Amino acid sequence: MGKLRIVVAGALAATVLYSVGPSAAGAAPQLTAAPARPATGSSVAHLPGTPSTDLPLRTLARKHGLGFGTAVDMDVLDSDPEYREHVSREFSAVTAENAMKWESLEPTRGEYNWGPADELVEFARRNGQKVHGHTLIWHNQAPAWLNEGVADGSISSAELRDIVRNHITTVVKHFRGKVRAWDVVNEAFTDGDNPVLRDSIFLQHLGPNYIADALRWAHAADPNAKLFLNDYAIDNINPKSTAYYELAKQLRKQRVPLHGMGFQGHLDLQYPLPIDAPQNLARFDRLGLQTAFTEVDVRYFLPVDTYKEAGQVGSFNTLLQACLLTPRCVMFTVWGFTDKYSWVPGWFEGQGGATPMDENFQPKPAYRGLQQVLAVAADPNSRRGF
């Protein structure tokens, strides 16, 4: 098997080389660490004979056939030229942070607000980027008229089915040929040791087959779009990721058009690192599914210090390495790239610093670590097709 050489530097003040060692048949490749070498000069350690690392992430990812993306806040894209410049320069894929969610697209029943989403699609076209659609069905950020109608009984189960089918068909057809892939159903499972399908209005009124139906409707609307399921807390092998694995096996056996699995990758330094992420992605890869890290950030309790910076470098790199070790891992997307506009402080009290760039758009050690991983990793067995 070919070698994957990984560099981790910056706050770690060391360069760590990894290689892919032999693995059992069907198992994910194993990473073994070589002795650390001192970093030199700047936060970007450059070893003799290695490629330059100080290039945009999209450029470095290109040799791997990997899309490197970011979530995009459309209000900020319109109002902040520096943000806009970084989105266009650094990333080969974009995901609408909110503009393609149901409550944003159809705030009033039957009246679609395409403006912001269309703007993102056009921005991506001009900048040679692909669009990842997020998301068609989610229990959260559904329009108020839908939730209220189901709650008060004015929308029956039969009517809800028609509404969901019409929404998926309308949205996917509108963006047909312009959106590479869709998160068709987002966060369908509960957390914990015994995950089950979430008790959403969709499960309550449409039954457990709503996921298969949604995938079929989306496929009918755009047969060329790749269709994903997407969730958080499934980066490692655990009961929730195993529930998705079993669901994926079932759907594939039934010839339901499921093409990929999205792992959100919202990490927190107070919790264990998902070091078995390569093995987790490998099992979905063996099902013939594309995989992607779709919403990566790494938060911690403020203020920052050297140890937290180092932990953040290791966390980002662990997920990126897992993707590079997985032949069909097609995309690595950060959920925002600058702390200036991160969602984390508004949701997690006392936490922040979750993105690869600071509030002044300056690269953090995490950004430099991502650059180095992409620059020096060999990728002999990729079947990404991004």
C-alpha positions in Angstrom: 0.0 0.0 0.0 1.2 3.5 -0.7 2.5 5.8 2.0 0.5 8.7 3.4 2.9 11.2 4.9 1.2 13.7 7.3 2.7 16.8 8.8 1.4 18.4 12.0 3.1 21.6 13.0 2.2 25.1 14.2 1.3 25.1 17.9 2.7 21.6 18.3 6.2 23.0 17.5 7.0 19.6 15.9 6.6 17.8 12.7 5.1 14.4 12.9 5.3 12.0 10.0 2.8 9.2 9.6 2.8 6.3 7.2 0.1 3.9 6.2 1.0 0.5 7.6 -0.2 -2.9 6.5 -3.8 -3.7 7.5 -5.9 -6.8 7.7 -8.1 -7.6 4.7 -11.1 -5.3 4.6 -9.8 -3.1 7.5 -9.0 0.5 7.3 -5.3 1.5 6.9 -3.5 2.1 10.2 -1.5 5.3 10.9 1.8 4.8 12.6 3.8 7.8 13.9 7.5 8.3 13.2 9.8 10.2 15.6 9.0 13.9 15.8 11.4 16.5 14.3 11.7 20.0 15.5 9.8 22.6 13.5 11.8 25.3 11.9 11.3 29.0 11.3 7.6 29.7 11.1 4.4 27.9 11.9 4.7 26.3 8.5 7.5 23.7 8.8 8.9 23.0 5.4 10.9 19.8 5.1 13.5 19.4 2.3 12.0 17.7 -0.7 8.4 18.3 0.3 6.0 20.4 -1.7 5.2 24.0 -0.8 2.5 24.2 1.8 1.6 27.9 1.6 -1.1 27.6 -1.1 -4.9 27.9 -0.9 -6.7 24.9 0.6 -8.6 24.3 -2.7 -5.3 24.2 -4.6 -3.7 21.7 -2.2 -6.7 19.5 -2.1 -7.0 19.3 -5.9 -4.2 16.7 -6.3 -6.3 14.4 -4.1 -9.4 14.9 -6.2 -10.9 16.3 -3.0 -13.3 19.1 -2.7 -12.4 21.5 0.1 -15.4 23.5 1.2 -16.9 26.0 3.6 -20.4 26.9 4.8 -21.3 30.3 3.5 -23.4 33.0 5.3 -25.1 34.8 2.5 -25.6 38.0 4.5 -21.9 38.2 5.2 -21.0 37.3 1.6 -23.0 40.4 0.5 -21.6 42.7 3.1 -18.0 41.8 3.8 -15.6 42.0 0.8 -12.8 40.3 2.7 -15.0 37.3 3.6 -16.1 37.1 0.0 -12.5 37.1 -1.2 -11.5 34.3 1.1 -14.5 32.1 0.1 -13.6 32.5 -3.5 -9.8 31.9 -3.1 -9.7 29.2 -0.5 -12.5 26.8 -1.3 -13.6 24.6 -4.2 -17.0 23.7 -2.7 -19.6 25.8 -0.9 -22.6 24.9 1.3 -25.3 27.3 2.1 -25.3 27.8 5.9 -29.0 28.6 5.9 -30.2 29.8 2.5 -31.3 26.3 1.3 -33.0 25.2 4.4 -36.8 24.8 4.2 -37.7 27.8 6.4 -35.5 30.0 4.3 -36.7 28.8 0.9 -40.4 28.6 1.7 -41.2 30.9 4.7 -44.8 31.2 3.4 -46.5 28.2 2.0 -46.3 28.1 -1.7 -44.1 31.2 -1.9 -40.4 30.5 -2.5 -37.6 32.9 -1.8 -34.9 31.7 -4.2 -32.8 34.9 -4.1 -30.0 34.1 -1.6 -29.6 30.5 -2.7 -29.5 31.4 -6.4 -26.9 34.0 -5.6 -24.7 31.4 -3.9 -25.0 29.1 -6.9 -24.1 31.9 -9.3 -21.1 32.9 -7.0 -19.9 29.3 -7.1 -20.2 29.1 -10.9 -18.1 32.2 -11.3 -15.4 30.9 -9.0 -15.2 27.3 -10.3 -16.8 25.8 -7.2 -19.3 23.0 -6.7 -22.4 23.4 -4.5 -23.4 21.0 -1.7 -27.1 21.4 -1.0 -28.1 21.5 2.6 -30.7 20.3 3.5 -34.1 19.0 2.1 -35.6 17.4 5.3 -34.6 18.4 8.8 -36.7 18.4 12.0 -35.1 21.7 12.8 -35.5 25.0 10.8 -38.7 23.7 9.1 -41.1 26.6 8.3 -43.5 27.7 11.0 -46.5 27.1 8.8 -45.6 23.5 8.4 -45.0 22.8 12.1 -48.1 24.7 13.2 -50.3 23.0 10.5 -49.2 19.6 11.6 -49.6 20.4 15.3 -53.2 21.8 15.0 -54.3 19.1 12.6 -55.0 21.4 9.7 -52.3 19.5 7.7 -53.2 15.7 7.7 -50.7 13.0 7.3 -51.7 12.4 3.7 -51.3 16.1 3.0 -47.9 16.3 4.7 -46.7 13.5 2.4 -47.8 15.5 -0.6 -46.1 18.7 0.8 -42.8 17.0 1.5 -42.8 15.3 -1.9 -43.6 18.7 -3.6 -41.0 20.5 -1.6 -38.2 18.1 -2.5 -39.3 18.0 -6.1 -39.5 21.7 -6.5 -36.2 22.5 -4.8 -34.1 19.8 -6.5 -35.6 20.6 -9.9 -34.9 24.3 -9.4 -31.2 23.6 -8.8 -31.0 20.6 -11.2 -27.6 20.5 -12.8 -26.3 23.2 -10.5 -26.0 21.4 -7.1 -23.5 18.5 -7.0 -25.0 16.7 -4.0 -27.8 17.1 -1.4 -28.1 16.3 2.3 -31.5 14.8 1.7 -32.3 14.0 5.3 -30.4 15.6 8.1 -30.0 14.3 11.7 -32.5 11.5 11.4 -31.3 9.5 14.5 -31.4 10.2 18.2 -28.3 10.3 20.4 -27.2 7.8 23.1 -26.5 4.2 23.4 -29.6 3.0 21.7 -30.3 5.4 18.9 -33.6 5.3 17.0 -35.2 7.3 14.3 -35.9 10.8 15.7 -39.5 11.4 16.7 -40.0 14.2 14.2 -43.2 15.2 12.4 -41.9 13.2 9.5 -41.5 9.9 11.4 -44.8 10.5 13.3 -46.9 11.1 10.2 -45.0 9.5 7.3 -43.5 6.5 9.0 -39.9 5.2 8.9 -40.0 4.8 5.1 -40.0 8.6 4.8 -36.2 8.5 4.3 -36.3 6.1 1.4 -39.2 8.1 -0.1 -37.3 11.3 0.2 -34.3 9.8 -1.5 -36.4 8.5 -4.4 -38.2 11.8 -4.8 -34.9 13.7 -4.9 -33.4 11.2 -7.4 -36.4 11.6 -9.7 -36.0 15.4 -9.6 -32.3 15.3 -10.5 -30.9 11.8 -11.4 -27.4 13.2 -11.6 -27.2 14.7 -8.1 -25.5 12.7 -5.4 -27.8 12.0 -2.4 -26.5 12.0 1.2 -27.7 11.4 4.7 -26.0 13.7 7.2 -25.6 13.8 11.0 -23.4 14.8 14.0 -21.6 12.6 16.5 -21.0 9.8 14.0 -17.4 10.5 13.2 -16.2 7.5 15.1 -17.6 3.9 15.4 -20.4 4.2 18.0 -24.0 3.2 18.3 -25.3 6.1 16.3 -22.9 5.7 13.4 -23.6 2.0 13.4 -27.3 2.7 13.2 -26.6 4.7 10.0 -24.4 1.9 8.7 -27.2 -0.6 9.2 -29.7 1.8 7.6 -27.4 2.4 4.6 -27.0 -1.3 4.1 -30.7 -1.8 4.1 -31.3 1.1 1.7 -28.7 -0.1 -0.7 -30.1 -3.6 -0.6 -33.5 -2.1 -1.5 -31.9 -0.2 -4.4 -32.9 3.1 -2.8 -30.8 5.9 -4.5 -28.5 6.6 -1.5 -25.0 7.7 -2.7 -23.2 9.1 0.3 -22.9 9.6 4.0 -22.1 13.0 5.6 -20.2 13.2 8.9 -20.6 16.6 10.3 -17.4 16.7 12.4 -18.4 19.2 15.1 -15.6 18.5 17.6 -15.0 19.8 21.1 -11.7 19.5 22.9 -13.3 18.4 26.1 -14.4 15.1 24.5 -12.3 12.2 23.2 -10.8 12.5 19.7 -12.5 10.2 17.1 -9.3 8.3 16.4 -11.1 5.5 14.8 -12.6 7.8 12.1 -10.6 6.0 9.3 -12.2 2.6 10.3 -15.6 4.2 10.5 -15.5 5.8 7.1 -13.9 2.6 5.6 -17.1 0.6 6.3 -19.3 3.0 4.5 -16.7 3.1 1.7 -17.0 -0.7 1.4 -20.8 -0.3 0.8 -19.9 1.7 -2.3 -20.9 5.0 -0.7 -19.2 8.3 -1.1 -18.3 9.9 2.3 -17.7 13.5 3.3 -16.9 15.6 6.3 -19.6 18.2 5.9 -19.5 20.6 8.8 -16.1 20.5 10.5 -15.2 22.8 13.4 -13.3 22.3 16.6 -14.4 24.4 19.6 -12.9 24.9 23.1 -13.4 26.9 26.2 -11.9 30.4 25.9 -9.4 31.9 26.4 -7.1 30.1 23.9 -3.7 28.8 24.9 -0.9 26.8 23.3 -2.3 23.5 24.4 -5.8 24.2 23.0 -4.2 25.4 19.7 -2.3 22.1 19.6 -5.4 20.1 20.3 -7.3 21.9 17.6 -4.5 21.2 15.1 -4.7 17.5 16.0 -8.5 17.4 15.8 -8.8 19.0 12.4 -6.0 16.8 11.1 -7.4 13.6 12.4 -10.6 14.1 10.4 -8.7 15.2 7.3 -6.4 12.2 7.5 -9.4 9.9 7.8 -10.8 11.4 4.6 -7.6 11.1 2.7 -7.3 7.4 3.8 -10.8 6.7 2.4 -10.8 6.3 -1.4 -14.4 7.6 -1.8 -14.2 10.5 0.7 -15.0 13.3 -1.7 -15.2 16.5 0.3 -13.9 18.1 3.5 -16.0 21.2 4.5 -15.4 23.5 7.4 -18.5 25.0 9.0 -17.3 28.5 8.6 -13.6 29.4 8.2 -13.2 32.6 10.4 -14.0 33.1 14.1 -15.4 36.5 13.1 -18.6 34.8 11.9 -18.6 31.4 13.7 -21.9 30.1 15.0 -20.2 28.5 18.1 -20.2 31.4 20.6 -23.9 31.9 20.2 -24.7 28.3 20.9 -22.0 27.1 23.4 -21.5 29.5 26.3 -17.9 30.3 27.0 -16.7 28.4 23.9 -15.3 29.7 20.6 -12.2 29.7 18.4 -13.6 26.9 16.4 -12.5 27.7 12.9 -9.1 27.7 11.1 -8.8 31.5 10.8 -9.1 34.2 13.5 -11.4 37.1 13.6 -9.0 39.1 11.4 -8.9 36.4 8.7 -5.4 35.4 9.8 -4.4 31.7 9.5 -4.3 29.9 12.8 -2.1 26.8 13.5 -5.1 24.7 12.6 -5.1 26.3 9.1 -1.4 25.6 8.7 -1.9 22.0 9.8 -4.5 21.5 7.2 -2.2 23.0 4.5 0.6 20.6 5.5 -1.5 17.5 5.5 -2.8 18.3 2.1 0.6 19.2 0.7 2.6 16.1 1.8 0.0 13.3 1.8 0.4 10.8 -1.0 -2.9 9.6 -2.4 -2.4 6.5 -4.6 -5.8 4.9 -4.2 -8.3 7.7 -4.5 -11.6 7.0 -6.2 -13.1 10.3 -5.2 -14.7 11.6 -8.4 -15.4 15.1 -6.9 
